[in-house]
Amino acid sequence: MKRVRENMTAIVEEEKCTACETCVDECPAVAITINDGKAKVDKELCVDCGSCVDVCPSEAIRLDQ
């Protein structure tokens, strides 16, 4: 899968994450898992599409350079 936004990385703000798994279900690259009660993004698999940012109900994920 090709990267959508070059040099952008999905960052999880762990203090906001509720481990609802909405981002896991939405991620087209299967790059997000829940570990220790928080979402974790595998930067090698992430295609920087921003889908996780758009669906996170607690606004715990952002794209950053």
N, CA, C and O atoms as a printed pandas DataFrame, in Angstrom:
     atom_number atom_name residue_name chain_id  residue_number  x_coord  y_coord  z_coord
0              1         N          MET        A               1    0.843   -1.172    0.000
1              2        CA          MET        A               1    0.000    0.000    0.000
2              3         C          MET        A               1    0.892    1.239    0.000
3              4         O          MET        A               1    1.864    1.307    0.752
4              5         N          LYS        A               2    0.570    2.189   -0.820
5              6        CA          LYS        A               2    1.372    3.404   -0.971
6              7         C          LYS        A               2    1.036    4.429    0.119
7              8         O          LYS        A               2   -0.118    4.564    0.525
8              9         N          ARG        A               3    2.053    5.137    0.580
9             10        CA          ARG        A               3    1.845    6.199    1.565
10            11         C          ARG        A               3    1.017    7.312    0.941
11            12         O          ARG        A               3    1.234    7.678   -0.214
12            13         N          VAL        A               4    0.078    7.845    1.691
13            14        CA          VAL        A               4   -0.810    8.878    1.195
14            15         C          VAL        A               4   -0.208   10.259    1.457
15            16         O          VAL        A               4   -0.166   11.095    0.555
16            17         N          ARG        A               5    0.247   10.498    2.660
17            18        CA          ARG        A               5    0.834   11.781    3.045
18            19         C          ARG        A               5    2.278   11.547    3.448
19            20         O          ARG        A               5    2.550   11.056    4.544
20            21         N          GLU        A               6    3.183   11.887    2.588
21            22        CA          GLU        A               6    4.592   11.640    2.863
22            23         C          GLU        A               6    5.056   12.382    4.114
23            24         O          GLU        A               6    4.672   13.527    4.349
24            25         N          ASN        A               7    5.872   11.725    4.896
25            26        CA          ASN        A               7    6.502   12.289    6.086
26            27         C          ASN        A               7    5.526   12.629    7.203
27            28         O          ASN        A               7    5.883   13.382    8.109
28            29         N          MET        A               8    4.334   12.113    7.169
29            30        CA          MET        A               8    3.389   12.317    8.262
30            31         C          MET        A               8    3.297   11.012    9.039
31            32         O          MET        A               8    3.286    9.931    8.451
32            33         N          THR        A               9    3.232   11.115   10.345
33            34        CA          THR        A               9    3.167    9.932   11.187
34            35         C          THR        A               9    1.976   10.038   12.123
35            36         O          THR        A               9    1.736   11.095   12.708
36            37         N          ALA        A              10    1.232    8.957   12.269
37            38        CA          ALA        A              10    0.122    8.930   13.223
38            39         C          ALA        A              10    0.702    8.793   14.623
39            40         O          ALA        A              10    1.462    7.867   14.908
40            41         N          ILE        A              11    0.333    9.726   15.488
41            42        CA          ILE        A              11    0.805    9.756   16.864
42            43         C          ILE        A              11   -0.390    9.560   17.789
43            44         O          ILE        A              11   -1.408   10.236   17.641
44            45         N          VAL        A              12   -0.272    8.638   18.744
45            46        CA          VAL        A              12   -1.336    8.400   19.717
46            47         C          VAL        A              12   -0.979    9.122   21.011
47            48         O          VAL        A              12    0.087    8.901   21.585
48            49         N          GLU        A              13   -1.877    9.977   21.457
49            50        CA          GLU        A              13   -1.715   10.622   22.759
50            51         C          GLU        A              13   -2.316    9.663   23.785
51            52         O          GLU        A              13   -3.530    9.633   23.987
52            53         N          GLU        A              14   -1.450    8.881   24.430
53            54        CA          GLU        A              14   -1.896    7.780   25.278
54            55         C          GLU        A              14   -2.821    8.209   26.410
55            56         O          GLU        A              14   -3.704    7.447   26.803
56            57         N          GLU        A              15   -2.636    9.402   26.934
57            58        CA          GLU        A              15   -3.495    9.844   28.037
58            59         C          GLU        A              15   -4.946   10.064   27.588
59            60         O          GLU        A              15   -5.857   10.062   28.416
60            61         N          LYS        A              16   -5.158   10.251   26.293
61            62        CA          LYS        A              16   -6.503   10.431   25.756
62            63         C          LYS        A              16   -7.119    9.126   25.246
63            64         O          LYS        A              16   -8.342    9.014   25.156
64            65         N          CYS        A              17   -6.295    8.154   24.917
65            66        CA          CYS        A              17   -6.764    6.907   24.309
66            67         C          CYS        A              17   -7.576    6.071   25.296
67            68         O          CYS        A              17   -7.151    5.836   26.427
68            69         N          THR        A              18   -8.754    5.626   24.848
69            70        CA          THR        A              18   -9.623    4.793   25.675
70            71         C          THR        A              18   -9.639    3.336   25.211
71            72         O          THR        A              18  -10.397    2.526   25.745
72            73         N          ALA        A              19   -8.817    2.999   24.230
73            74        CA          ALA        A              19   -8.718    1.638   23.688
74            75         C          ALA        A              19  -10.059    1.130   23.157
75            76         O          ALA        A              19  -10.389   -0.045   23.314
76            77         N          CYS        A              20  -10.824    2.016   22.532
77            78        CA          CYS        A              20  -12.148    1.640   22.012
78            79         C          CYS        A              20  -12.056    0.774   20.753
79            80         O          CYS        A              20  -13.032    0.123   20.380
80            81         N          GLU        A              21  -10.900    0.760   20.103
81            82        CA          GLU        A              21  -10.614   -0.032   18.901
82            83         C          GLU        A              21  -11.246    0.511   17.627
83            84         O          GLU        A              21  -11.206   -0.159   16.595
84            85         N          THR        A              22  -11.823    1.697   17.670
85            86        CA          THR        A              22  -12.390    2.288   16.461
86            87         C          THR        A              22  -11.309    2.483   15.405
87            88         O          THR        A              22  -11.541    2.213   14.226
88            89         N          CYS        A              23  -10.139    2.945   15.813
89            90        CA          CYS        A              23   -9.032    3.158   14.883
90            91         C          CYS        A              23   -8.514    1.840   14.309
91            92         O          CYS        A              23   -8.129    1.769   13.141
92            93         N          VAL        A              24   -8.509    0.809   15.132
93            94        CA          VAL        A              24   -8.060   -0.516   14.676
94            95         C          VAL        A              24   -8.951   -0.996   13.543
95            96         O          VAL        A              24   -8.468   -1.490   12.525
96            97         N          ASP        A              25  -10.255   -0.846   13.728
97            98        CA          ASP        A              25  -11.221   -1.281   12.713
98            99         C          ASP        A              25  -11.139   -0.451   11.440
99           100         O          ASP        A              25  -11.398   -0.965   10.351
100          101         N          GLU        A              26  -10.785    0.821   11.559
101          102        CA          GLU        A              26  -10.765    1.747   10.423
102          103         C          GLU        A              26   -9.484    1.676    9.596
103          104         O          GLU        A              26   -9.513    1.971    8.401
104          105         N          CYS        A              27   -8.376    1.296   10.196
105          106        CA          CYS        A              27   -7.063    1.358    9.537
106          107         C          CYS        A              27   -6.982    0.408    8.333
107          108         O          CYS        A              27   -7.077   -0.808    8.499
108          109         N          PRO        A              28   -6.805    0.958    7.119
109          110        CA          PRO        A              28   -6.742    0.110    5.926
110          111         C          PRO        A              28   -5.437   -0.675    5.815
111          112         O          PRO        A              28   -5.360   -1.651    5.070
112          113         N          ALA        A              29   -4.420   -0.256    6.549
113          114        CA          ALA        A              29   -3.109   -0.908    6.478
114          115         C          ALA        A              29   -2.884   -1.891    7.623
115          116         O          ALA        A              29   -1.813   -2.492    7.714
116          117         N          VAL        A              30   -3.867   -2.062    8.490
117          118        CA          VAL        A              30   -3.764   -2.933    9.661
118          119         C          VAL        A              30   -2.508   -2.574   10.474
119          120         O          VAL        A              30   -1.755   -3.447   10.905
120          121         N          ALA        A              31   -2.310   -1.278   10.667
121          122        CA          ALA        A              31   -1.109   -0.777   11.339
122          123         C          ALA        A              31   -1.337   -0.437   12.806
123          124         O          ALA        A              31   -0.395   -0.053   13.500
124          125         N          ILE        A              32   -2.568   -0.570   13.288
125          126        CA          ILE        A              32   -2.873   -0.180   14.664
126          127         C          ILE        A              32   -3.333   -1.398   15.458
127          128         O          ILE        A              32   -4.175   -2.174   15.009
128          129         N          THR        A              33   -2.761   -1.541   16.639
129          130        CA          THR        A              33   -3.150   -2.591   17.571
130          131         C          THR        A              33   -3.384   -1.954   18.936
131          132         O          THR        A              33   -2.981   -0.817   19.181
132          133         N          ILE        A              34   -4.035   -2.695   19.813
133          134        CA          ILE        A              34   -4.207   -2.250   21.186
134          135         C          ILE        A              34   -3.248   -3.069   22.053
135          136         O          ILE        A              34   -3.333   -4.296   22.107
136          137         N          ASN        A              35   -2.339   -2.372   22.726
137          138        CA          ASN        A              35   -1.367   -3.009   23.618
138          139         C          ASN        A              35   -1.376   -2.275   24.949
139          140         O          ASN        A              35   -1.316   -1.046   24.987
140          141         N          ASP        A              36   -1.452   -3.020   26.025
141          142        CA          ASP        A              36   -1.465   -2.428   27.366
142          143         C          ASP        A              36   -2.550   -1.370   27.515
143          144         O          ASP        A              36   -2.351   -0.365   28.196
144          145         N          GLY        A              37   -3.694   -1.593   26.880
145          146        CA          GLY        A              37   -4.829   -0.703   27.018
146          147         C          GLY        A              37   -4.745    0.592   26.237
147          148         O          GLY        A              37   -5.499    1.526   26.512
148          149         N          LYS        A              38   -3.844    0.669   25.266
149          150        CA          LYS        A              38   -3.684    1.876   24.449
150          151         C          LYS        A              38   -3.441    1.491   23.002
151          152         O          LYS        A              38   -2.881    0.431   22.720
152          153         N          ALA        A              39   -3.866    2.359   22.080
153          154        CA          ALA        A              39   -3.611    2.130   20.659
154          155         C          ALA        A              39   -2.131    2.361   20.366
155          156         O          ALA        A              39   -1.523    3.297   20.884
156          157         N          LYS        A              40   -1.569    1.505   19.538
157          158        CA          LYS        A              40   -0.175    1.623   19.111
158          159         C          LYS        A              40   -0.150    1.566   17.589
159          160         O          LYS        A              40   -0.812    0.726   16.980
160          161         N          VAL        A              41    0.626    2.472   16.976
161          162        CA          VAL        A              41    0.735    2.533   15.520
162          163         C          VAL        A              41    2.090    1.966   15.104
163          164         O          VAL        A              41    3.133    2.414   15.580
164          165         N          ASP        A              42    2.064    0.979   14.212
165          166        CA          ASP        A              42    3.295    0.439   13.642
166          167         C          ASP        A              42    3.693    1.360   12.493
167          168         O          ASP        A              42    3.061    1.344   11.437
168          169         N          LYS        A              43    4.712    2.142   12.687
169          170        CA          LYS        A              43    5.125    3.144   11.704
170          171         C          LYS        A              43    5.597    2.530   10.395
171          172         O          LYS        A              43    5.580    3.194    9.359
172          173         N          GLU        A              44    6.015    1.280   10.429
173          174        CA          GLU        A              44    6.441    0.601    9.201
174          175         C          GLU        A              44    5.242    0.212    8.334
175          176         O          GLU        A              44    5.357    0.156    7.110
176          177         N          LEU        A              45    4.105   -0.053    8.954
177          178        CA          LEU        A              45    2.911   -0.448    8.222
178          179         C          LEU        A              45    2.004    0.731    7.890
179          180         O          LEU        A              45    1.260    0.687    6.910
180          181         N          CYS        A              46    2.062    1.774    8.694
181          182        CA          CYS        A              46    1.190    2.943    8.527
182          183         C          CYS        A              46    1.415    3.600    7.168
183          184         O          CYS        A              46    2.553    3.806    6.746
184          185         N          VAL        A              47    0.307    3.928    6.483
185          186        CA          VAL        A              47    0.394    4.594    5.176
186          187         C          VAL        A              47    0.033    6.082    5.283
187          188         O          VAL        A              47   -0.141    6.758    4.268
188          189         N          ASP        A              48   -0.076    6.575    6.495
189          190        CA          ASP        A              48   -0.278    8.008    6.755
190          191         C          ASP        A              48   -1.540    8.559    6.101
191          192         O          ASP        A              48   -1.544    9.696    5.630
192          193         N          CYS        A              49   -2.597    7.780    6.068
193          194        CA          CYS        A              49   -3.832    8.214    5.402
194          195         C          CYS        A              49   -4.704    9.119    6.262
195          196         O          CYS        A              49   -5.499    9.897    5.734
196          197         N          GLY        A              50   -4.565    9.025    7.573
197          198        CA          GLY        A              50   -5.349    9.862    8.470
198          199         C          GLY        A              50   -6.712    9.311    8.826
199          200         O          GLY        A              50   -7.476    9.982    9.520
200          201         N          SER        A              51   -7.040    8.121    8.379
201          202        CA          SER        A              51   -8.348    7.536    8.690
202          203         C          SER        A              51   -8.561    7.398   10.191
203          204         O          SER        A              51   -9.663    7.624   10.691
204          205         N          CYS        A              52   -7.521    7.032   10.896
205          206        CA          CYS        A              52   -7.618    6.861   12.344
206          207         C          CYS        A              52   -7.904    8.185   13.048
207          208         O          CYS        A              52   -8.651    8.227   14.027
208          209         N          VAL        A              53   -7.315    9.253   12.551
209          210        CA          VAL        A              53   -7.525   10.589   13.126
210          211         C          VAL        A              53   -8.997   10.972   12.993
211          212         O          VAL        A              53   -9.607   11.478   13.935
212          213         N          ASP        A              54   -9.549   10.726   11.830
213          214        CA          ASP        A              54  -10.929   11.121   11.545
214          215         C          ASP        A              54  -11.961   10.388   12.398
215          216         O          ASP        A              54  -13.015   10.949   12.694
216          217         N          VAL        A              55  -11.681    9.147   12.799
217          218        CA          VAL        A              55  -12.689    8.356   13.512
218          219         C          VAL        A              55  -12.489    8.270   15.023
219          220         O          VAL        A              55  -13.369    7.771   15.725
220          221         N          CYS        A              56  -11.382    8.733   15.527
221          222        CA          CYS        A              56  -11.106    8.595   16.963
222          223         C          CYS        A              56  -12.060    9.462   17.786
223          224         O          CYS        A              56  -12.012   10.688   17.693
224          225         N          PRO        A              57  -12.931    8.836   18.595
225          226        CA          PRO        A              57  -13.917    9.606   19.352
226          227         C          PRO        A              57  -13.310   10.429   20.493
227          228         O          PRO        A              57  -13.930   11.384   20.961
228          229         N          SER        A              58  -12.123   10.071   20.937
229          230        CA          SER        A              58  -11.486   10.820   22.025
230          231         C          SER        A              58  -10.396   11.774   21.526
231          232         O          SER        A              58   -9.677   12.386   22.315
232          233         N          GLU        A              59  -10.293   11.883   20.200
233          234        CA          GLU        A              59   -9.296   12.768   19.573
234          235         C          GLU        A              59   -7.888   12.507   20.098
235          236         O          GLU        A              59   -7.127   13.432   20.382
236          237         N          ALA        A              60   -7.565   11.222   20.221
237          238        CA          ALA        A              60   -6.276   10.812   20.761
238          239         C          ALA        A              60   -5.201   10.616   19.692
239          240         O          ALA        A              60   -4.038   10.389   20.024
240          241         N          ILE        A              61   -5.573   10.700   18.419
241          242        CA          ILE        A              61   -4.611   10.450   17.341
242          243         C          ILE        A              61   -4.506   11.683   16.466
243          244         O          ILE        A              61   -5.505   12.320   16.133
244          245         N          ARG        A              62   -3.275   12.007   16.102
245          246        CA          ARG        A              62   -3.029   13.134   15.213
246          247         C          ARG        A              62   -1.917   12.746   14.264
247          248         O          ARG        A              62   -1.130   11.845   14.554
248          249         N          LEU        A              63   -1.850   13.424   13.130
249          250        CA          LEU        A              63   -0.740   13.245   12.204
250          251         C          LEU        A              63    0.275   14.328   12.486
251          252         O          LEU        A              63   -0.074   15.496   12.659
252          253         N          ASP        A              64    1.520   13.934   12.531
253          254        CA          ASP        A              64    2.596   14.891   12.829
254          255         C          ASP        A              64    3.797   14.563   11.986
255          256         O          ASP        A              64    3.984   13.420   11.569
256          257         N          GLN        A              65    4.613   15.568   11.735
257          258        CA          GLN        A              65    5.834   15.364   10.949
258          259         C          GLN        A              65    6.987   15.011   11.836
259          260         O          GLN        A              65    8.098   14.803   11.350
